[in-house]
Amino acid sequence: QVQLVESGGGLVQPGGSLRLSCGVSGSAFSTYNMGWFRQAPGKERECVATLSRKGVHTFYADSVKGRFTISRDTAKNTVYLQMNSLKAEDTAVYYCAADSSLRVLPSTVSTDYDYWGQGTRVTVSS
């Protein structure tokens, strides 16, 4: 069973930065498209960013474009989400997810992802 473990969440002031990490178990990490999703209280889970398995194709939600960057380190089986200029509306539980389907373009649909982490909470508040 593939396991994903997120870390790096916490409390940060508006305008601050955080880097989330997601370690993926097993030997197939390089074949997965990866995604970061978030869910704020009372809201549906939304796709924040995705990255193709070779790191060529990316997607960013309009709300985070220019502030967040998704990246991956195949040697470490890890995907990152660098979050800058954080706003109160970025407050949510952030989940990383892996899609093993070998689709060319990474999906933004949560049901297309096979494996999920447990989530890490990000709170942006002064």
MARZA-225735 format. One record per residue: x, y, z of N, C-alpha, C, O in turn; residue number from 1. Coordinates in steps of 0.2 Angstrom, whole numbers. Layout:
R|n_u|n_v|n_w|ca_u|ca_v|ca_w|c_u|c_v|c_w|o_u|o_v|o_w|seq
R|X|Y|Z|X|Y|Z|X|Y|Z|X|Y|Z|NUM
...
This chain:
R|n_u|n_v|n_w|ca_u|ca_v|ca_w|c_u|c_v|c_w|o_u|o_v|o_w|seq
R|4|-6|0|0|0|0|4|6|0|9|7|4|1
R|3|11|-5|7|17|-5|5|22|1|-1|23|2|2
R|9|25|4|8|29|9|11|36|8|16|37|5|3
R|7|41|9|9|48|8|9|51|15|4|51|19|4
R|14|55|17|14|58|23|16|66|22|22|67|20|5
R|12|70|24|13|77|23|16|80|30|15|77|35|6
R|20|85|29|22|89|34|23|96|32|23|98|26|7
R|24|101|37|26|108|36|21|113|37|22|119|36|8
R|15|110|39|9|115|40|11|119|47|15|117|51|9
R|6|123|48|7|127|55|3|134|54|-1|135|50|10
R|5|138|59|2|145|60|7|150|57|13|150|59|11
R|4|154|53|9|159|49|5|165|49|-1|165|48|12
R|8|171|49|5|177|48|4|179|41|7|176|37|13
R|-1|183|40|-3|185|33|4|188|30|7|192|33|14
R|5|186|23|11|188|20|17|184|21|22|184|18|15
R|16|179|25|22|174|27|22|168|22|18|168|17|16
R|27|164|23|28|158|19|28|152|23|30|152|29|17
R|26|146|19|27|140|22|29|135|16|27|136|10|18
R|32|130|18|34|125|13|31|118|15|33|115|20|19
R|26|115|12|24|109|13|27|103|9|30|104|4|20
R|28|98|13|32|92|10|27|86|10|23|85|15|21
R|28|81|5|24|75|5|29|70|3|31|69|-3|22
R|30|65|8|34|59|6|30|54|4|25|52|7|23
R|32|50|-1|28|45|-4|32|38|-4|38|38|-6|24
R|29|33|-1|32|27|0|32|23|-7|29|24|-11|25
R|37|18|-7|37|14|-13|42|16|-18|45|21|-18|26
R|42|12|-23|47|13|-29|44|16|-35|48|17|-40|27
R|38|18|-35|34|20|-41|33|28|-41|29|30|-45|28
R|36|31|-37|35|38|-36|35|42|-43|31|46|-45|29
R|41|40|-47|42|44|-53|36|42|-58|36|46|-63|30
R|32|38|-57|27|36|-62|20|40|-60|15|40|-64|31
R|20|43|-54|14|46|-52|13|54|-54|18|57|-53|32
R|8|56|-56|6|63|-56|4|65|-49|1|61|-46|33
R|6|70|-47|5|72|-40|1|79|-40|1|83|-44|34
R|-3|79|-34|-8|85|-33|-8|87|-26|-7|83|-22|35
R|-9|94|-25|-10|96|-19|-17|99|-19|-19|102|-23|36
R|-21|97|-14|-28|99|-13|-29|102|-6|-25|101|-2|37
R|-34|106|-5|-35|109|1|-43|109|3|-47|109|-2|38
R|-44|109|9|-51|109|11|-52|114|17|-49|113|22|39
R|-55|119|16|-57|124|21|-63|122|25|-67|119|22|40
R|-64|125|31|-70|123|35|-76|125|31|-77|131|29|41
R|-81|120|30|-87|122|27|-87|122|20|-92|124|16|42
R|-81|120|17|-81|121|10|-79|114|7|-76|110|10|43
R|-79|114|0|-77|107|-3|-70|107|-4|-67|112|-5|44
R|-67|101|-5|-60|101|-7|-59|103|-14|-63|102|-18|45
R|-54|107|-14|-52|110|-21|-45|109|-22|-40|108|-18|46
R|-43|108|-29|-37|107|-31|-33|114|-31|-35|119|-34|47
R|-27|113|-28|-23|119|-28|-17|119|-33|-16|124|-37|48
R|-14|113|-34|-9|113|-39|-8|106|-41|-9|101|-37|49
R|-5|105|-47|-4|98|-49|3|98|-53|5|103|-56|50
R|6|92|-53|12|92|-57|13|85|-60|12|80|-57|51
R|15|85|-66|15|78|-70|21|74|-67|26|77|-64|52
R|21|68|-69|26|64|-66|33|65|-69|38|64|-65|53
R|34|69|-74|41|71|-77|42|78|-75|47|81|-77|54
R|37|81|-72|38|88|-70|37|93|-75|40|99|-74|55
R|34|91|-81|34|96|-86|27|100|-86|27|106|-87|56
R|22|97|-84|15|100|-84|13|102|-77|13|98|-73|57
R|11|108|-76|8|110|-70|2|113|-71|0|116|-76|58
R|-2|114|-65|-8|117|-65|-8|121|-58|-6|118|-53|59
R|-11|127|-58|-12|131|-52|-19|134|-52|-21|136|-57|60
R|-22|133|-46|-29|137|-46|-27|144|-46|-22|147|-44|61
R|-32|148|-49|-31|155|-50|-30|159|-43|-26|164|-43|62
R|-33|156|-38|-32|159|-32|-25|159|-29|-23|163|-24|63
R|-21|154|-32|-14|154|-29|-9|155|-34|-3|155|-33|64
R|-11|156|-40|-6|157|-46|-1|163|-44|-4|169|-42|65
R|5|162|-45|10|167|-44|12|167|-36|17|171|-35|66
R|9|164|-32|11|163|-25|13|157|-23|18|156|-19|67
R|10|151|-26|12|144|-24|16|141|-30|15|143|-35|68
R|21|137|-28|25|133|-33|25|126|-30|27|124|-25|69
R|23|121|-35|23|114|-34|30|111|-37|32|113|-43|70
R|33|107|-34|39|104|-36|40|97|-34|36|95|-29|71
R|45|93|-37|46|86|-34|53|85|-35|57|87|-39|72
R|55|80|-30|62|78|-30|61|70|-30|60|67|-25|73
R|63|67|-36|62|60|-37|67|56|-33|65|51|-30|74
R|73|59|-32|78|55|-28|75|54|-20|77|50|-17|75
R|71|59|-18|69|59|-11|61|56|-11|58|56|-5|76
R|58|55|-17|51|53|-17|47|58|-13|42|56|-9|77
R|48|64|-15|45|69|-11|42|75|-16|45|76|-21|78
R|36|77|-14|33|83|-18|32|88|-13|31|87|-7|79
R|33|95|-16|33|100|-11|28|105|-14|26|105|-20|80
R|26|109|-9|21|115|-11|24|121|-7|23|122|-1|81
R|28|126|-11|30|132|-8|25|137|-8|22|138|-14|82
R|23|140|-2|17|144|-2|20|151|1|22|151|6|83
R|20|156|-4|22|163|-2|16|168|-2|11|166|-4|84
R|17|173|1|12|179|2|5|176|4|0|177|1|85
R|6|172|9|0|169|12|-6|173|14|-4|179|17|86
R|-12|171|13|-18|175|15|-22|172|19|-22|165|20|87
R|-27|175|23|-31|172|27|-35|166|24|-37|161|27|88
R|-37|168|18|-41|163|14|-37|157|12|-41|152|9|89
R|-31|156|13|-27|150|12|-28|145|17|-25|140|17|90
R|-31|148|23|-32|143|29|-36|137|27|-41|138|24|91
R|-33|131|28|-36|125|26|-32|119|28|-26|120|31|92
R|-35|113|28|-31|107|28|-28|105|21|-32|105|16|93
R|-22|104|20|-19|103|14|-17|96|13|-14|93|18|94
R|-19|93|8|-18|86|6|-14|85|0|-15|88|-5|95
R|-9|80|0|-6|78|-6|-9|72|-8|-12|68|-4|96
R|-9|71|-15|-12|65|-18|-8|62|-24|-4|66|-27|97
R|-8|56|-25|-5|53|-31|-9|49|-35|-14|46|-33|98
R|-8|50|-42|-12|47|-47|-8|42|-51|-3|44|-54|99
R|-9|36|-50|-5|31|-54|-8|29|-60|-5|24|-63|100
R|-12|32|-63|-15|30|-70|-11|31|-76|-13|29|-81|101
R|-6|35|-75|-1|36|-81|-4|41|-86|-2|41|-92|102
R|-10|45|-84|-12|50|-89|-7|55|-90|-3|56|-86|103
R|-7|58|-96|-2|62|-98|-2|69|-94|3|71|-91|104
R|-8|72|-94|-9|78|-90|-12|77|-83|-16|73|-82|105
R|-9|80|-78|-11|78|-71|-18|81|-70|-20|87|-73|106
R|-22|77|-67|-29|79|-66|-30|84|-61|-26|84|-56|107
R|-36|88|-61|-38|92|-55|-44|89|-52|-46|92|-47|108
R|-46|83|-53|-52|80|-51|-49|75|-45|-45|71|-46|109
R|-52|76|-39|-49|73|-33|-51|65|-34|-47|61|-32|110
R|-56|63|-37|-58|56|-38|-53|52|-43|-53|46|-43|111
R|-49|56|-47|-44|53|-51|-38|51|-47|-33|48|-50|112
R|-37|53|-41|-31|51|-37|-32|45|-33|-37|45|-29|113
R|-27|41|-33|-28|34|-29|-26|35|-22|-29|31|-18|114
R|-21|38|-21|-18|38|-14|-18|45|-11|-17|50|-15|115
R|-19|46|-5|-20|52|-1|-16|52|5|-15|47|9|116
R|-13|58|7|-10|59|14|-16|60|19|-22|61|17|117
R|-13|61|25|-18|62|30|-20|70|31|-25|71|35|118
R|-16|74|28|-17|81|28|-13|85|33|-11|82|38|119
R|-12|91|32|-8|95|36|-11|102|36|-13|105|31|120
R|-12|104|42|-16|111|43|-12|117|42|-7|117|45|121
R|-15|121|39|-12|128|38|-16|133|40|-22|134|38|122
R|-14|137|45|-18|143|47|-14|149|46|-9|150|48|123
R|-18|154|43|-15|160|41|-19|165|45|-25|167|44|124
R|-15|168|50|-19|173|55|-14|177|58|-8|175|60|125
R|-16|183|60|-12|188|64|-13|187|71|-10|190|75|126
